[in-house]
Amino acid sequence: MFASNSGSTSPGPRGDIIVVVPCYNEEARLDHDAFVAGVRRGARILFVDDGSTDATLSLLRRIQAACDDGCVGVLPLEANAGKAEAVRRGMLQAMESRGCQIVGFWDCDLATPLSAVEQLAQVLRDEPAIHMVFGARVALLGRQIERSLKRHYLGRVFATLTSLVLDLPIYDTQCGAKLFRASAQLRQVLGRPFLTRWVFDVEMIARYAALRADDARDGRPSGSALAGCIFEYPLHQWRDVAGSKLKLADVGRMALGLLRIRLVYFLHEWPSGRRRPQLAAAAVAVVALVLLAALALVALAAFVGVRWPL
């Protein structure tokens, strides 16, 4: 998969980390030089071309050719499957590579620079109990976090709703910079296509929680059981990239995605699908919660001026 121009398949000294970068029609935005520079500084990348109809795949091949040490791979999908499925397939294939111990995904617009890969990975190396490290966009003094005010407030509302759905006080679920320990449990999490296209990051956490439900006293999944397994790393740099627009319809899809996650992973067993006790009462409460949350999101989106879809 990561063969160089000479045909070598050796992962080299950097082979323990592989970052999956999903791409769909990114010819105009993909920064060839930035990716090549990132690979030369130590990043190892698997691009997943998600059925692009422009010249994205050709550009990815050029980046691969410019990095002749076998540290760039390209996985072309025949048809567009969506970001969630592109990430899932890419991570599964990356985990098949020799020496891969850490795998994750990164936004192709490099809103988070590739230099942060090693910073997140070091947490996994230093802390054996940690299984997931997520980039967090926190505007601390000394950090360069360039984020529009409206997206910041939408993010805070969404993070609050996600915390309620997962039973986990998480700050930033939607940052596109995440690394995971390559483990048998991660293979289970990635073993089936995601149910949600818009909040698959949250769904991954829910799957981890569902898999750990048997260890809980009452046998019920709770994100709080993952508190010692997830680390949120305050990024040193992050910037809004032109062309990445959040539409009002997207906000509604994300709210419905949270509802589906709660119903499937917390009110049913997963992956068996068996109903948990007292499903009806709990379902009513969850439906009411998420519908109110959706209304709050829509109201906030209108207030801060998120544009309607064309």
C-alpha positions in Angstrom: 0.0 0.0 0.0 2.8 2.4 0.8 5.2 1.2 -1.8 7.7 3.8 -3.0 8.6 4.3 -6.7 11.3 1.7 -6.2 8.7 -0.9 -5.1 9.8 -1.0 -1.4 7.1 -1.7 1.1 9.1 -1.0 4.2 7.2 1.5 6.5 10.5 3.0 7.6 11.2 4.5 11.1 8.0 6.5 11.0 5.7 3.5 10.3 3.9 3.5 13.7 1.6 6.4 12.7 -0.7 6.5 9.7 -3.0 9.5 9.1 -6.0 9.0 6.8 -7.0 12.0 4.7 -10.4 11.8 2.9 -10.7 13.8 -0.2 -13.6 14.6 -2.5 -13.3 17.0 -5.4 -10.5 18.9 -3.6 -8.4 19.8 -6.7 -8.8 23.5 -6.0 -8.1 23.4 -2.3 -5.5 20.6 -1.8 -2.1 22.1 -1.0 0.5 19.9 -2.7 3.5 21.6 -1.2 2.1 21.6 2.3 1.5 17.8 2.2 4.9 17.1 0.7 6.6 19.2 3.4 4.6 17.5 6.1 5.6 14.0 4.9 9.3 15.1 4.8 8.9 16.3 8.4 7.7 12.9 9.5 4.0 12.4 8.6 2.8 9.2 7.0 -0.4 9.6 5.0 -3.0 7.4 3.3 -5.2 9.6 1.0 -8.7 8.2 0.3 -10.1 9.6 -2.9 -13.9 9.4 -2.3 -14.9 9.0 -6.0 -13.8 12.5 -7.0 -15.0 13.7 -10.4 -12.3 16.4 -10.9 -8.5 15.9 -11.0 -8.1 15.2 -7.3 -6.9 11.7 -7.8 -4.2 12.9 -10.2 -3.1 15.5 -7.7 -2.9 12.8 -5.0 -0.7 10.7 -7.3 1.6 13.6 -7.8 2.0 14.0 -4.1 2.7 10.3 -3.7 5.3 10.5 -6.5 7.0 13.5 -4.8 7.4 11.5 -1.6 9.5 8.5 -2.8 10.1 7.0 0.6 6.9 5.0 0.7 5.2 7.2 3.3 2.2 8.2 1.1 -0.5 5.8 0.0 -3.6 6.5 -2.2 -6.8 4.5 -1.8 -9.2 5.4 -4.7 -12.9 4.6 -4.2 -14.9 4.0 -7.3 -18.0 5.9 -6.2 -18.6 8.7 -3.7 -19.4 7.1 -0.3 -19.2 10.1 2.0 -16.5 11.2 4.4 -17.6 8.8 7.2 -17.2 5.7 4.9 -14.0 7.0 3.3 -12.5 7.5 6.8 -13.7 4.0 7.9 -12.3 2.2 4.9 -9.1 4.2 5.0 -8.5 3.5 8.7 -9.1 -0.2 8.3 -6.7 -0.4 5.4 -4.1 1.6 7.3 -4.3 -0.8 10.2 -3.2 -3.6 7.9 0.1 -1.9 7.3 3.1 -3.4 9.0 4.1 -1.6 12.1 1.0 0.6 12.4 0.3 1.3 16.1 -1.5 4.6 15.8 -4.1 5.5 13.2 -6.3 8.5 12.7 -7.8 11.0 10.3 -7.1 14.6 9.3 -9.0 17.2 7.3 -7.6 17.6 3.8 -7.7 21.4 4.0 -5.1 21.2 6.8 -7.0 23.5 9.1 -4.9 21.7 11.6 -1.3 21.6 10.3 0.4 18.2 10.0 3.0 19.2 12.6 0.3 18.5 15.2 0.3 14.8 14.3 3.3 14.0 16.4 2.0 16.2 19.3 -1.2 14.1 19.5 0.7 10.8 19.0 3.0 11.5 21.8 0.1 11.4 24.2 -0.7 7.9 23.1 2.9 6.9 23.5 3.2 8.4 27.0 -0.2 7.3 28.4 -1.0 3.5 27.8 -4.6 4.0 29.2 -5.4 6.6 26.5 -7.0 5.1 23.4 -8.2 8.3 21.6 -6.6 11.8 21.3 -8.7 14.5 19.7 -7.6 17.9 18.7 -9.5 20.7 20.6 -9.9 24.2 19.2 -9.4 26.2 22.4 -8.4 29.9 22.0 -5.8 30.1 24.8 -3.2 32.8 25.0 -0.1 31.7 23.1 -2.2 29.5 20.7 -3.2 30.5 17.2 -6.9 29.5 16.8 -8.6 31.4 14.0 -12.2 30.5 14.1 -15.2 32.7 13.2 -17.5 33.8 16.0 -20.6 32.1 14.6 -18.9 28.8 14.2 -17.5 29.0 17.7 -20.9 29.5 19.2 -22.5 26.8 17.0 -19.7 24.5 18.1 -20.3 25.2 21.8 -24.0 24.5 21.5 -23.3 21.3 19.5 -20.7 20.2 22.1 -23.1 20.7 24.9 -25.8 18.6 23.2 -23.2 15.9 22.4 -22.1 15.8 26.0 -25.7 15.1 27.0 -26.2 12.4 24.4 -22.9 10.7 25.3 -23.0 11.3 29.1 -19.5 12.7 28.6 -18.2 16.2 29.2 -16.4 16.6 25.9 -15.3 20.0 24.6 -14.8 19.5 20.9 -16.0 16.5 19.0 -16.0 18.0 15.4 -12.3 19.0 15.0 -11.0 17.1 12.1 -7.7 16.0 13.8 -8.0 12.7 15.6 -5.7 9.8 16.5 -6.5 6.3 17.9 -4.5 3.5 19.3 -4.7 0.7 16.7 -6.4 -2.1 18.7 -8.8 -5.0 18.4 -11.5 -2.7 19.9 -10.9 -0.1 17.2 -11.3 -2.8 14.6 -14.7 -3.6 16.1 -15.7 0.1 16.1 -14.8 0.3 12.4 -16.2 -3.1 11.5 -19.5 -1.8 10.2 -20.5 1.3 8.2 -21.5 4.2 10.2 -25.2 5.1 10.5 -24.6 8.8 10.4 -22.7 10.7 7.8 -22.5 14.1 9.6 -21.5 13.1 13.2 -19.6 9.9 12.7 -17.0 11.2 15.1 -19.6 11.1 17.9 -20.8 7.7 16.7 -17.3 6.3 17.1 -17.3 7.4 20.7 -20.8 5.8 21.2 -19.6 2.5 19.7 -16.6 2.5 22.2 -19.1 3.1 25.0 -21.4 0.4 23.8 -18.6 -2.1 23.6 -17.6 -1.3 27.2 -21.2 -1.6 28.6 -20.6 -5.2 29.8 -17.9 -3.9 32.2 -20.4 -1.4 33.8 -22.2 -2.4 37.0 -25.7 -2.0 35.4 -24.7 -3.2 32.0 -25.6 0.1 30.4 -23.4 2.1 28.1 -22.1 5.5 29.3 -19.6 7.8 27.8 -18.4 8.6 31.3 -16.8 5.1 31.3 -14.5 6.5 28.6 -13.3 9.5 30.5 -9.9 7.9 31.2 -9.5 6.7 27.6 -10.0 10.0 25.7 -7.6 12.9 25.8 -8.5 16.3 24.2 -5.3 18.1 23.1 -5.5 21.9 22.9 -4.1 22.6 19.4 -1.3 25.1 18.9 -2.7 26.2 15.5 -6.1 25.9 13.8 -7.7 28.1 11.2 -11.0 28.4 9.3 -10.3 27.5 5.7 -12.2 29.2 2.8 -14.7 26.9 1.1 -15.7 25.0 4.2 -19.2 26.3 4.8 -21.8 25.1 7.3 -25.3 25.3 5.9 -28.5 25.5 8.0 -29.7 22.1 6.7 -26.4 20.6 7.9 -27.2 21.7 11.4 -30.5 19.8 11.3 -28.8 16.7 10.0 -26.3 16.8 12.8 -29.1 17.1 15.4 -31.0 14.1 13.9 -27.7 12.2 13.9 -27.3 12.8 17.6 -30.9 11.5 18.1 -30.1 8.3 16.1 -26.9 7.7 18.0 -28.7 7.9 21.4 -31.4 5.5 20.2 -29.1 2.9 18.6 -26.2 2.8 21.0 -27.6 3.7 24.4 -31.2 2.4 24.2 -30.2 -0.7 22.4 -27.4 -3.2 22.7 -24.7 -2.9 20.0 -24.0 -4.6 17.7 -26.8 -7.1 18.5 -29.5 -4.5 18.3 -31.5 -5.9 21.3 -33.7 -3.4 23.1 -32.7 -2.4 26.6 -35.2 -2.3 29.5 -37.6 0.6 29.8 -36.9 1.6 26.2 -40.2 3.4 25.6 -40.0 5.9 28.5 -36.3 6.6 27.8 -37.0 7.0 24.0 -39.7 9.6 24.7 -37.3 11.6 26.9 -34.5 11.4 24.3 -36.8 12.4 21.5 -38.0 15.4 23.4 -34.4 16.4 24.4 -33.0 16.2 20.9 -36.0 17.9 19.2 -35.6 20.8 21.6 -31.9 20.7 20.9 -32.5 20.8 17.2 -34.7 23.8 17.6 -32.1 25.5 19.7 -29.5 24.8 17.0 -31.7 26.2 14.3 -32.5 29.3 16.3 -28.8 29.9 17.0 -27.8 29.3 13.4 -30.4 31.9 12.2 -29.2 34.3 14.8 -25.5 34.1 13.9 -26.3 34.2 10.2 -25.5 30.7 8.9 -26.6 30.6 5.3 -29.5 28.6 3.9 -28.6 25.9 1.4 -29.1 26.8 -2.3 
